[in-house]
Amino acid sequence: MKIINTKPVSMSEAKELMIKKEKAGELNYEQKLAFEHLKNFTKISYKDAEKLTSEIDSILKMSPETLVQILNIMPKNPDELRMIFAREKFSLKEEEITKILEMIGKYI
């Protein structure tokens, strides 16, 4: 198998991909374990994740990796959100933090 490219995906998107593979009967042992993990720990549906992604992206541009982490963790308070942005080259303003947390709150 040759890897052509990579892109970060949220747990909800990975779960959606695994559902399709399971229906086709193509899951090996490791994939079944990963799928069980995704079923237990995914916090948001794929459709909601897409909506939230576009909402957050409309107010603040960030790396795809950071956006995926927001979707996976679904932070509930400013400190959790700041920790996700700790590796970014910029820091969030208070109003941006508030807006993002409000958007997340609609999906929790």
C-alpha positions as CSV (number, residue, x, y, z in Angstrom):
1,M,0.0,0.0,0.0
2,K,1.3,3.4,-0.9
3,I,0.2,6.6,1.0
4,I,-0.6,9.3,-1.5
5,N,-1.5,12.1,0.9
6,T,-2.7,12.6,4.5
7,K,-5.2,15.0,6.1
8,P,-6.4,15.3,9.6
9,V,-9.9,14.0,10.2
10,S,-12.1,14.3,13.3
11,M,-13.2,11.3,15.2
12,S,-16.8,11.8,13.8
13,E,-15.5,11.7,10.3
14,A,-13.3,8.6,11.0
15,K,-16.4,6.9,12.6
16,E,-18.4,7.6,9.4
17,L,-15.6,6.1,7.3
18,M,-15.5,3.0,9.5
19,I,-19.3,2.6,9.3
20,K,-19.0,2.5,5.5
21,K,-16.1,0.0,5.7
22,E,-18.0,-2.2,8.1
23,K,-21.0,-2.3,5.8
24,A,-18.7,-3.5,3.1
25,G,-17.3,-6.1,5.5
26,E,-13.7,-4.8,5.2
27,L,-12.7,-4.3,8.8
28,N,-9.6,-6.2,10.1
29,Y,-9.0,-6.7,13.8
30,E,-7.2,-3.4,14.5
31,Q,-9.9,-1.5,12.6
32,K,-12.6,-3.2,14.6
33,L,-10.8,-2.1,17.8
34,A,-10.5,1.5,16.5
35,F,-14.2,1.5,15.5
36,E,-15.2,0.4,19.0
37,H,-13.1,3.2,20.4
38,L,-14.8,5.7,18.0
39,K,-18.3,4.5,18.9
40,N,-17.5,5.0,22.6
41,F,-15.7,8.3,22.6
42,T,-17.0,10.4,19.6
43,K,-18.8,13.4,21.1
44,I,-20.5,14.8,18.0
45,S,-22.2,13.4,14.9
46,Y,-20.6,13.8,11.5
47,K,-23.3,16.2,10.2
48,D,-23.0,18.3,13.3
49,A,-19.2,18.3,13.0
50,E,-19.4,19.6,9.5
51,K,-21.8,22.4,10.6
52,L,-19.6,23.3,13.5
53,T,-16.5,23.3,11.3
54,S,-18.0,25.8,8.9
55,E,-19.3,28.0,11.8
56,I,-15.9,28.1,13.5
57,D,-14.1,28.6,10.2
58,S,-16.3,31.6,9.4
59,I,-15.0,33.5,12.4
60,L,-11.5,32.3,12.7
61,K,-9.0,30.6,10.3
62,M,-6.8,28.0,11.9
63,S,-4.9,24.9,11.0
64,P,-6.9,21.8,10.1
65,E,-5.2,20.0,13.0
66,T,-6.4,22.5,15.5
67,L,-9.9,22.4,14.2
68,V,-9.9,18.6,14.4
69,Q,-8.8,18.8,18.0
70,I,-11.6,21.2,18.8
71,L,-14.1,18.7,17.3
72,N,-12.6,15.8,19.1
73,I,-12.4,17.4,22.5
74,M,-15.4,19.7,22.4
75,P,-14.0,22.0,25.1
76,K,-16.4,23.3,27.7
77,N,-14.4,26.2,29.1
78,P,-11.9,28.8,28.1
79,D,-8.9,27.0,29.6
80,E,-9.6,23.8,27.6
81,L,-9.9,25.8,24.4
82,R,-6.7,27.8,25.2
83,M,-4.8,24.5,25.7
84,I,-5.8,23.4,22.2
85,F,-4.4,26.7,20.8
86,A,-1.2,26.5,22.8
87,R,0.9,25.3,19.9
88,E,-0.5,27.9,17.4
89,K,1.5,31.0,16.6
90,F,-1.3,33.3,17.8
91,S,-3.4,33.5,20.8
92,L,-7.2,33.9,20.9
93,K,-9.0,37.1,22.0
94,E,-11.6,36.8,24.7
95,E,-14.4,37.5,22.3
96,E,-13.2,34.7,19.9
97,I,-13.0,32.3,22.8
98,T,-16.6,33.2,23.8
99,K,-17.9,32.8,20.3
100,I,-16.3,29.4,19.8
101,L,-17.5,28.1,23.1
102,E,-21.0,29.3,22.3
103,M,-20.9,27.5,19.0
104,I,-19.7,24.3,20.7
105,G,-22.4,24.7,23.3
106,K,-25.1,24.3,20.6
107,Y,-23.8,20.8,19.8
108,I,-23.1,19.4,23.3
